[in-house]
Each structure stands twice: as structure tokens, then as C-alpha cells.
């Protein structure tokens, strides 16, 4: 994609642009490894300094609560030495120019935004500052080296210039070939607790989400989708729907029927009035009970080899003791606060789309294919996302493609809104998994042989990511956190294998991806080994993690701050877990009791090593949110499928963590010189095993299935 200076200024500068600096947005480590980066990647993001001193960062990533609206802007502001009060952010449109180098994919996910952009965003800030200084030096006829800049003001010999006063002149200068970035000791903004830039908009209601989009002529649509996986539409009658005031059209979609109306409630009532006939899924439809039974059977046999070292069978046979355990996790919905929605306006061969998306260029391509046009004629506006957790980053572009199909059939601008029931029953779930683990320990109780079979659907097979991350039948996301577990580095023999059965159930990544289930299995089994050896769970872990100082420090900090060495209050117990995900290590200690036969989590203490902490306040918020998200799954989350249909429908039977269930959470961000990791997801995996381990310490009941349920005798 070629963008001229004139074209960019006309389309994006919006009247106040004085200095525009292009820079590159590198891919996350995982994504960047997929394809080589070309020698000269296309510039794909921009910084604008306006004549009014405003500093606008155009982000190629979406703000969905993770704080990049602030964090990425901090990186530029640090090197730019601008007035932080004048900084603002905005979402970039969907275009190849904003894609990761070598991928052509514009995305938000994998906890990659801040660590993936750390050097690039700082570089553009430093580049802009150098150009501003040169412009000011030329005006004063002196050397840039004699000038100073701070808080958006350039000074020289008692004279000053605001950035906005020289921004236009700076723009005419060629950028420097290289810049020197500040040493960490010189940082003034990075590492400080900064309040989020998007908070005022959100607490005052000014923030615009996809569901808020409105303009003259816009209609609302609600779609009747297949009631079961594998069912297809045979026929429908929309005559009753058309009698409802406000309903204007009933049209067929790719997989169902859409009712278009003047407002949501009419569309919802109209959808309910449509009489449709659906085919019966093959074999009467899939059920989770039968699936999990088949998964357990598969777990008794070897799958595709993930990792193998040593001679497993004789090492197991010679072990001082063997322990066997099976861990299970269910299908889970993402259930973001803002249900899925997408607004589409078609004008000839051009199309405008407003939606909260994690995959804008993927969605852009899908829309273009449906309309028979080219992606450059599809404009995607990305408002704030009311939560995503992976659901709004679908390689199939399901909710966007559906909305484009509806608008095309209706011939009017349409906003398709999913109800909460549509969201829970609409597919694309975290897969269910079964882990079969057998460990042989030596005389000291340490693992000498580790046999691990994992069974669960692949989230990557059938997607464009398959060729990059599925090798020899192994989807890397299904087993991350097992074969590379630091606990197993010194195990004499280990064998990890994977079965990835195919089912009609559509699946997708979910906050922290494979770590959601691998951490539960690994940290639960390690805890079982510790208790079997008669050792303190913290001391046992530390012994296995000798030579892993980051893990040890995180564990020791969380344990100390939680009071691990002191007795818990009467009727309570503590459990702990530590796990690395997306380059960050998080240790958590949960304190629990049993109240009225239910598990009550009173407190969670977390220690986080994510490398450089750009905004500790933002990290604290992300860890708190990730723990709440993980507790929802640990205590409540479960989807049941019968006859191909999802039984649960809304928060009454697929509950979220409630306010009265929220524990006190304390977060300790550890100073670290390790490579920067992600932070949006890594705190989710440890909380379920930490709670389960605490329950065992309290009741001696080992809970190996999520959500955690006590046996009747313990209630």
C-alpha cells in the first residue's frame, strides 16, 4: 500500500497536524516468527504533533481494557519530552499499512502490544524530538546540540518555542538516520504510575463503543442462528415478524434469518416470531458428556509426540512411587461485557464498518470478499472494545461477515446486535481438555519420570495460522506450558503427547490461550507431588526451580506478602501456583474457606515479573482483572452441550464472578531487567490451581475438574 505525504495529510492530519512521523510496528515474538520481515517494511503507524501542541498517537492496536491507549502513548511521550497533558490516542483504520511486518495482519492479542512496540514507539518519539530541535535551531540560527527540550517547550539562551510553533517546519525536514534512546535511569515517565487516558471518557459516558454507533437511516438487525452445531436452515416464514411494529424486513443470511427493524426491541421480537425449520445434526448432535468420555478414552493412548526425553518406561518402573491424576476443563464462552455487534453501510462497491475488532484487516478482507470488491474499498472504524478476550479476534470473521451479508441483503445500513443469549450460544469457545498425568518420583519425592497425555480440540487447525503453529499433528497452543515447563527441565524421562480430535463445536483462543488449562494441570500435579512427599508446597517448588531465579523470586514474594509462613485465620487455608505465559511470570497465593458448602476466596496475592514495567498502575489493574476473569472460570465457568445445542444462555446459568465473591487482591510488580513480557493474560492461569490447592490444604479433597465443586461430604 502506497501512501503519499499529500494523501496522508489530506486524509489524516485533520487540520492540526504539524509534524507527522511514520514508524514501524513490529509483530509480537510469536507472530513475527511466522514469516520473515521484509527488508523495507511499509510504514504503518504515525505520530502527529499539532500546531496547538497536541500530541496524537495513532495506534495500530485496539484498546479493549488492557490500557494500551495510555501505555503505548507513554513510550512516545517519554522520548519526545512533551507535555503529557497534551497527549491523546486514537485507533488507526484497518489497512495493510498498519499490519505487523512480514504478516500483513493488523491485530491485538497475545499480550503483545506493549512489548512488541517498546523500541519502535520510543524511537518515533526520539525521532520527532530530534526534528523539532533541528527546526528550532534553524530558526534561532544555532546548533541543535545547544538546545534543551522539556514538557513540550524548547529553550535556548532565555528564548523558548513550543513544539506546536515549530512542528510544521520540523515536518519539512528529513528524519535522522538514527537516534539514541534514553537509558532507563533517565526515564521520567516510563515506570511511573500513570492514570489512564481513556478513563475520563468512560466514566462520563463519552467513550464510544461499537454498540453506541448511530446515524440517520441506520437500522438494527437481530439474527436467528442455527439452534445446534451441525444444524442448517431448511425453510422459514417471516410473515408473523413483519406484523410487529418497527419490523421492516426479514432476510436470509448465510446461516440463518435476519430481522431488520427501526430499533433493537422490534428486531428482537421479530426474530422471536420467525418460524424456521432446521435440519437435525448428524447423529442427533454432539454432547459434552459423550465428548469428554471419548477424550478420557483417548487420554489412555499415546497421541502425537510433543516432547520426549530419556527412557520413560523403565524410569517409571524403577520409581520409588508413582502418582496418577486426570484433570479436566470444560468449554468456556468469552462473555465480554459488550455483546458482539457490527454496523455496516454499503455504498456501491464501497463499505464502511464500525465494530470492536481485534483483527481489523482480516475482517476487512472478509467483507471485501463478500461484496466482490477490494479491501482498500472497505473502511473499518474501530471504537473502544467492551472486552474481547479473543472472541473479537476470529480468523473466520464470523460476526463481521454476517453483518456484511445482512446489510447486503437488506440494502440499508444495518447494525447487527447479538443478545447475551446469542453470545453464550453463538459458538467459538475455549476448548474442553482432558489431561492424563502419571509421574514417577525418586526417593526424595522429586519427579524422575513424567508421562503426560493431553486431549482437546485445536484452535488453529483450519485457520491461516495452522501452517505456522501446527507441526506433526501438534498445535503448539494446546500444550504451551507443559513441555517447556521449568519443573521438567531436570526430569530424567518425560513424554508428552497430544490428541486433537475434531468436533462440530467451533473453538477459539480465550484469555491466556493454552495456559488456561496447562497451568491448572501442571500446578495441581506439582502440588500433589509436594503433599505426597510430605513437603511444604512452596519449598518443594523452590527446590525444583533451583536455577530459575525469576520463578523463585515471584514465588517467594507472593508467599511472603500473603503470610505463607504464618497460620491463616481459623477456617481458612492457602494454596499457591506460579506460571509463565507470554514472557511474564506470575505467582499467586489464594486464601480460601468453605462457606455454606461453597468455596469462598478471601484474598489473592500476586507477584509479577514482566520485565520492564511501563505503567505499574496499569499492570496492577490488568492483574486484578485477569484474576477476576480466572476466578469466574475456576468457580463457575462451564458450558454444557446436549443434542448439539448449548444449554446455558445467560448470566443466570453461565454466571460471572459477583461483587460479593471478589477477593481482596494485592499485586506486587517486581523490578526486573528481563526481556519485557505481556501482561493482559498471564495472571489468569495461576488462580484456578492456587484455589484448588488451597481447598486441598483445607479439606484434603483434591479437585481435579473445573469449575471446582466440593464433594457432598465436604459441604
C-alpha positions, 0 to 999 in steps of 0.5 A: 500500500502506497501512501503519499505525504499529500494523501496522508495529510489530506486524509489524516492530519485533520487540520492540526497536524504539524509534524507527522512521523511514520514508524514501524510496528513490529509483530509480537515474538510469536507472530513475527516468527511466522514469516520473515520481515521484509527488508523495507517494511511499509510504514504503518503507524504515525505520530502527529504533533499539532500546531496547538501542541497536541500530541496524537498517537495513532495506534495500530492496536485496539484498546479493549481494557488492557490500557494500551491507549495510555501505555503505548502513548507513554513510550512516545511521550517519554522520548519526545519530552512533551507535555503529557497533558497534551497527549491523546490516542486514537485507533488507526483504520484497518489497512495493510499499512498498519499490519505487523511486518512480514504478516500483513495482519493488523491485530491485538492479542497475545499480550503483545502490544506493549512489548512488541512496540517498546523500541519502535514507539520510543524511537518515533518519539526520539525521532520527532524530538530530534526534528523539532530541535533541528527546526528550532535551531534553524530558526534561532540560527544555532546548533541543535546540540545547544538546545534543551527540550522539556514538557513540550517547550524548547529553550535556548539562551532565555528564548523558548518555542513550543513544539506546536510553533515549530512542528510544521517546519520540523515536518519539512525536514528529513528524519535522522538516520538514527537516534539514541534512546534514553537509558532507563535511569533517565526515564521520567515517565516510563515506570511511573504510575500513570492514570489512564487516558481513556478513563475520563471518557468512560466514566462520563459516558463519552467513550464510544463503543461499537454498540453506541454507533448511530446515524440517520437511516441506520437500522438494527438487525437481530439474527436467528442462528442455527439452534445446534452445531451441525444444524442448517436452515431448511425453510422459514416464514417471516410473515408473523415478524413483519406484523410487529411494529418497527419490523421492516424486513426479514432476510436470509443470511448465510446461516440463518434469518435476519430481522431488520427493524427501526430499533433493537426491541422490534428486531428482537421480537421479530426474530422471536416470531420467525418460524424456521425449520432446521435440519437435525445434526448428524447423529442427533448432535454432539454432547459434552458428556459423550465428548469428554468420555471419548477424550478420557478414552483417548487420554489412555493412548499415546497421541502425537509426540510433543516432547520426549526425553530419556527412557520413560518406561523403565524410569517409571518402573524403577520409581520409588512411587508413582502418582496418577491424576486426570484433570479436566476443563470444560468449554468456556464462552468469552462473555465480554461485557459488550455483546458482539455487534457490527454496523455496516453501510454499503455504498456501491462497491464501497463499505464502511464498518464500525465494530470492536475488532481485534483483527481489523484487516482480516475482517476487512478482507472478509467483507471485501470478499463478500461484496466482490470488491477490494479491501482498500474499498472497505473502511473499518472504524474501530471504537473502544472494545467492551472486552474481547478476550479473543472472541473479537479476534476470529480468523473466520470473521464470523460476526463481521461477515454476517453483518456484511451479508445482512446489510447486503441483503437488506440494502440499508445500513444495518447494525447487527446486535447479538443478545447475551443469549446469542453470545453464550450460544453463538459458538467459538469457545475455549476448548474442553481438555482432558489431561492424563498425568502419571509421574514417577518420583525418586526417593526424595519425592522429586519427579524422575519420570513424567508421562503426560497425555493431553486431549482437546480440540485445536484452535488453529487447525483450519485457520491461516495460522495452522501452517505456522503453529501446527507441526506433526499433528501438534498445535503448539497452543494446546500444550504451551506450558507443559513441555517447556515447563521449568519443573521438567527441565531436570526430569530424567524421562518425560513424554508428552503427547497430544490428541486433537480430535475434531468436533462440530463445536467451533473453538477459539483462543480465550484469555491466556490461550493454552495456559488456561488449562496447562497451568491448572494441570501442571500446578495441581500435579506439582502440588500433589507431588509436594503433599505426597512427599510430605513437603511444604508446597512452596519449598518443594517448588523452590527446590525444583526451580533451583536455577530459575531465579525469576520463578523463585523470586515471584514465588517467594514474594507472593508467599511472603506478602500473603503470610505463607509462613504464618497460620491463616485465620481459623477456617481458612487455608492457602494454596499457591501456583506460579506460571509463565505465559507470554514472557511474564511470570506470575505467582499467586497465593489464594486464601480460601474457606468453605462457606455454606458448602461453597468455596469462598476466596478471601484474598489473592496475592500476586507477584509479577515479573514482566520485565520492564514495567511501563505503567505499574498502575496499569499492570496492577489493574490488568492483574486484578482483572485477569484474576477476576476473569480466572476466578469466574472460570475456576468457580463457575465457568462451564458450558454444557452441550446436549443434542448439539445445542448449548444449554446455558444462555445467560448470566443466570446459568453461565454466571460471572464472578459477583461483587460479593465473591471478589477477593481482596487482591494485592499485586506486587510488580517486581523490578526486573531487567528481563526481556519485557513480557505481556501482561493482559493474560498471564495472571489468569492461569495461576488462580484456578490451581492456587484455589484448588490447592488451597481447598486441598490444604483445607479439606484434603479433597483434591479437585481435579475438574473445573469449575471446582465443586466440593464433594457432598461430604465436604459441604 
